[in-house]
């Protein structure tokens, strides 16, 4: 439609000014209509994405509960396995001191039964450990394979001498309007807000940071590939955060 209107403008180069103004007005209305249409499509797509994200969060919570239940089951099975092993060793040591005349076949059958019980417990334990690993990795995928965190460093010694350790002074240039958001002001009417998966204020501790990535450490121990790195300018606290 815009191309046709442009062609009409070229054809009307010899026409009077009034006709040209009418054509330009028509073009502006057509452009505004197209913009409104595209904006409506964008809002619908945004709403779909928000609903999908909400469903993913609910699924993550349900999987986390299941994972916790499996971890408890594994914790119960492990002592049983250890007890069965100890009992098997005890019974094997007692074989030499059994009453003379005991049936040799009965002793062999009992030993086989104990061995079968230990083997079954081992299979159960291995199966539960494998399921825990799978569900733990699934939870990490639902939370996001790529996550970006922001950590605000505390004031330096020179900044504290100028009064930067005062919370009110810090709030004048750095603020946290919502969970996962940080707003930085650099002069009058010069402020900008960024969003991250997690924002650590300047009073956050190393324990706070580790608590956020501890699940990734578990994934490493389970054999999955994980990469954690710090990025920022010199003096922003990268080495401190990683240690």
Backbone torsions as a table, in degrees:
resi	resn	phi	psi	omega
1	UNK	NA	-39.7	179.8
2	UNK	-65.8	-38.1	179.1
3	UNK	-63.8	-40.7	179.5
4	UNK	-62.4	-42.4	179.9
5	UNK	-64.4	-37.7	177.6
6	UNK	-63.7	-37.8	178.8
7	UNK	-65.2	-38.7	178.5
8	UNK	-65.0	-35.1	177.5
9	UNK	-63.4	-42.4	179.6
10	UNK	-65.0	-37.8	179.8
11	UNK	-69.2	-24.0	-175.8
12	UNK	-98.0	19.8	-178.3
13	UNK	-62.0	-27.1	-179.5
14	UNK	-90.9	-4.5	-177.8
15	UNK	-78.8	176.3	-177.8
16	UNK	-78.4	168.3	-175.6
17	UNK	-64.7	-32.1	-177.9
18	UNK	-64.2	-42.5	179.3
19	UNK	-65.7	-37.8	178.1
20	UNK	-63.0	-41.3	179.6
21	UNK	-63.8	-38.4	178.5
22	UNK	-64.0	-40.6	179.0
23	UNK	-65.5	-41.5	179.8
24	UNK	-64.8	-38.6	177.9
25	UNK	-63.5	-41.2	178.4
26	UNK	-63.4	-40.0	178.4
27	UNK	-63.2	-43.2	-179.6
28	UNK	-62.3	-40.8	179.1
29	UNK	-64.8	-39.8	-180.0
30	UNK	-64.4	-42.6	178.7
31	UNK	-63.2	-43.9	178.7
32	UNK	-61.8	-37.3	178.7
33	UNK	-65.2	-42.2	179.0
34	UNK	-64.7	-41.2	178.8
35	UNK	-62.3	-43.1	179.4
36	UNK	-63.1	-39.4	179.1
37	UNK	-63.8	-45.7	179.9
38	UNK	-64.9	-36.8	178.7
39	UNK	-63.9	-39.6	178.2
40	UNK	-63.9	-40.5	177.1
41	UNK	-62.8	-41.5	-179.3
42	UNK	-62.5	-42.9	-178.4
43	UNK	-64.7	-39.3	179.1
44	UNK	-65.0	-42.5	179.8
45	UNK	-65.1	-39.7	178.3
46	UNK	-61.7	-41.3	179.8
47	UNK	-64.1	-39.1	178.0
48	UNK	-63.3	-43.6	-179.6
49	UNK	-64.1	-39.6	179.1
50	UNK	-64.4	-39.5	178.5
51	UNK	-65.7	-40.7	179.1
52	UNK	-63.5	-40.5	179.0
53	UNK	-64.4	-38.9	179.3
54	UNK	-64.1	-42.0	178.7
55	UNK	-63.6	-39.3	-179.5
56	UNK	-63.6	-40.2	179.2
57	UNK	-63.4	-42.5	179.3
58	UNK	-63.3	-41.8	178.6
59	UNK	-63.5	-36.5	179.4
60	UNK	-64.4	-41.4	179.4
61	UNK	-63.1	-43.4	-179.5
62	UNK	-63.6	-42.0	-180.0
63	UNK	-66.3	-36.5	178.7
64	UNK	-62.4	-41.1	178.1
65	UNK	-63.2	-44.1	178.8
66	UNK	-61.1	-41.1	179.1
67	UNK	-61.8	-41.9	179.3
68	UNK	-63.8	-39.2	178.9
69	UNK	-65.2	-40.5	178.7
70	UNK	-65.5	-38.5	179.1
71	UNK	-62.1	-40.2	177.3
72	UNK	-63.7	-40.4	-179.5
73	UNK	-64.4	-40.7	177.9
74	UNK	-62.7	-41.7	-179.9
75	UNK	-62.9	-32.0	178.4
76	UNK	-75.0	-39.7	-176.8
77	UNK	-69.8	-33.2	-176.3
78	UNK	-62.6	-47.8	177.0
79	UNK	-60.9	-35.5	178.8
80	UNK	-63.8	-40.4	178.5
81	UNK	-64.0	-44.8	178.9
82	UNK	-62.2	-40.7	179.9
83	UNK	-65.4	-39.7	179.8
84	UNK	-65.3	-39.6	177.5
85	UNK	-62.5	-46.4	-179.6
86	UNK	-62.6	-39.8	180.0
87	UNK	-65.8	-38.9	179.2
88	UNK	-63.6	-43.3	178.8
89	UNK	-62.9	-41.0	-180.0
90	UNK	-62.7	-45.0	-178.7
91	UNK	-66.2	-35.4	177.8
92	UNK	-67.2	-37.5	177.8
93	UNK	-67.9	-29.4	-178.1
94	UNK	-81.5	-8.8	-178.6
95	UNK	-60.7	-36.2	-177.3
96	UNK	-71.5	-20.7	-176.7
97	UNK	-106.2	12.1	179.9
98	UNK	-68.0	156.9	-179.4
99	UNK	-58.7	134.1	179.7
100	UNK	-61.4	136.1	179.3
101	UNK	101.5	-4.6	178.2
102	UNK	-65.5	147.3	-175.7
103	UNK	-67.2	125.6	178.7
104	UNK	-63.9	-38.2	180.0
105	UNK	-66.1	-37.2	179.3
106	UNK	-65.2	-39.8	179.0
107	UNK	-65.3	-41.5	179.0
108	UNK	-63.7	-42.1	179.7
109	UNK	-62.9	-40.4	179.3
110	UNK	-65.5	-40.3	178.3
111	UNK	-63.9	-41.0	178.0
112	UNK	-64.1	-38.2	-179.7
113	UNK	-65.1	-43.2	177.7
114	UNK	-63.2	-42.5	179.7
115	UNK	-63.7	-39.3	178.8
116	UNK	-66.0	-38.4	178.9
117	UNK	-65.0	-42.5	177.9
118	UNK	-63.2	-42.0	179.1
119	UNK	-62.7	-40.2	179.1
120	UNK	-65.5	-42.0	177.5
121	UNK	-63.0	-37.9	177.4
122	UNK	-63.8	-42.3	179.2
123	UNK	-64.0	-41.0	178.5
124	UNK	-63.8	-43.8	-179.6
125	UNK	-63.0	-44.4	179.1
126	UNK	-63.6	-38.9	-179.8
127	UNK	-65.9	-42.0	-179.9
128	UNK	-68.4	-38.6	177.8
129	UNK	-63.6	-41.6	179.6
130	UNK	-64.4	-40.6	179.7
131	UNK	-66.5	-39.2	178.1
132	UNK	-62.1	-43.0	178.6
133	UNK	-61.0	-44.5	-178.2
134	UNK	-63.1	-46.2	-178.5
135	UNK	-68.6	-37.2	177.9
136	UNK	-61.8	-44.1	178.7
137	UNK	-66.5	-34.5	177.8
138	UNK	-63.9	-40.8	177.7
139	UNK	-61.6	-41.6	179.4
140	UNK	-63.2	-38.1	178.9
141	UNK	-67.0	-38.9	179.5
142	UNK	-66.9	-33.8	178.2
143	UNK	-74.1	-16.6	177.8
144	UNK	121.2	122.3	178.5
145	UNK	-68.4	-28.3	177.7
146	UNK	-121.2	120.2	179.6
147	UNK	-126.3	140.5	-178.8
148	UNK	-120.0	121.7	179.1
149	UNK	-111.4	155.3	176.4
150	UNK	-126.1	129.5	178.0
151	UNK	-122.9	126.3	179.5
152	UNK	-91.7	122.8	-178.5
153	UNK	-75.3	152.7	176.6
154	UNK	-71.7	165.5	179.7
155	UNK	-63.7	146.7	175.6
156	UNK	-78.0	174.6	-179.5
157	UNK	-61.2	-41.9	179.3
158	UNK	-65.7	-38.4	178.8
159	UNK	-67.8	-35.3	178.4
160	UNK	-67.4	-34.2	177.1
161	UNK	-63.8	-29.3	178.4
162	UNK	-88.2	5.0	177.1
163	UNK	91.6	15.6	-176.9
164	UNK	-76.0	-11.7	-179.9
165	UNK	-79.9	-6.8	176.3
166	UNK	-70.9	128.9	-177.4
167	UNK	-60.1	-35.3	-180.0
168	UNK	-66.4	-36.5	177.9
169	UNK	-68.3	-40.1	177.7
170	UNK	-63.7	-38.9	-178.9
171	UNK	-65.7	-19.9	179.7
172	UNK	-69.9	-27.5	-177.2
173	UNK	-116.5	-24.2	179.8
174	UNK	-129.7	129.1	180.0
175	UNK	-139.2	159.6	-179.4
176	UNK	-125.7	84.2	-173.5
177	UNK	-63.2	-38.2	-179.2
178	UNK	-141.5	169.4	177.6
179	UNK	-62.6	123.6	-179.7
180	UNK	84.7	11.3	-179.7
181	UNK	-125.5	148.7	176.3
182	UNK	-138.2	134.5	178.9
183	UNK	-117.8	128.6	-178.3
184	UNK	-116.9	129.6	178.7
185	UNK	-109.4	127.0	-178.6
186	UNK	-126.4	68.4	-178.3
187	UNK	105.7	168.2	-179.6
188	UNK	-59.6	129.2	177.3
189	UNK	57.7	26.5	177.1
190	UNK	-124.5	83.0	179.9
191	UNK	-134.6	151.9	-179.2
192	UNK	-146.1	146.1	-177.4
193	UNK	-116.5	134.3	176.6
194	UNK	-119.9	152.7	178.7
195	UNK	-118.9	136.3	179.2
196	UNK	-133.5	169.9	175.9
197	UNK	-66.4	-29.2	176.7
198	UNK	-159.2	139.2	177.7
199	UNK	-119.5	127.0	178.1
200	UNK	-102.8	115.0	178.2
201	UNK	-63.4	172.4	-175.1
202	UNK	-66.9	-17.9	179.0
203	UNK	-93.4	7.3	178.7
204	UNK	-68.6	148.7	-179.3
205	UNK	-102.8	170.8	176.2
206	UNK	-61.9	-35.1	179.2
207	UNK	-62.9	-37.3	178.3
208	UNK	-62.7	-42.8	-179.5
209	UNK	-67.4	-43.7	-178.8
210	UNK	-64.7	-37.5	179.3
211	UNK	-59.5	-32.5	-178.6
212	UNK	-74.3	-30.6	-176.0
213	UNK	-109.2	3.9	-176.4
214	UNK	-62.0	-33.8	178.1
215	UNK	-63.7	-32.7	177.7
216	UNK	-68.6	-34.2	176.4
217	UNK	-63.7	-39.1	176.3
218	UNK	-62.1	-39.1	178.0
219	UNK	-62.6	-36.8	177.5
220	UNK	-63.2	-45.3	179.7
221	UNK	-65.0	-26.7	177.2
222	UNK	-81.0	-5.9	175.9
223	UNK	103.6	7.6	-179.9
224	UNK	-91.4	153.0	178.3
225	UNK	-80.7	126.7	-178.9
226	UNK	-137.1	140.8	177.0
227	UNK	-130.0	125.8	176.6
228	UNK	-126.4	123.5	177.7
229	UNK	-142.1	157.7	179.7
230	UNK	-109.7	140.1	-178.2
231	UNK	-132.8	137.4	178.5
232	UNK	166.3	172.6	-178.0
233	UNK	-75.4	169.5	-179.1
234	UNK	-60.7	131.9	179.1
235	UNK	86.1	6.6	-178.4
236	UNK	-86.6	-5.5	175.0
237	UNK	101.7	21.9	-178.1
238	UNK	-64.3	-51.1	-177.7
239	UNK	-62.7	-42.1	178.6
240	UNK	-60.0	-43.6	-178.6
241	UNK	-65.0	-42.0	-176.8
242	UNK	-74.1	-18.7	179.0
243	UNK	-94.1	NA	NA
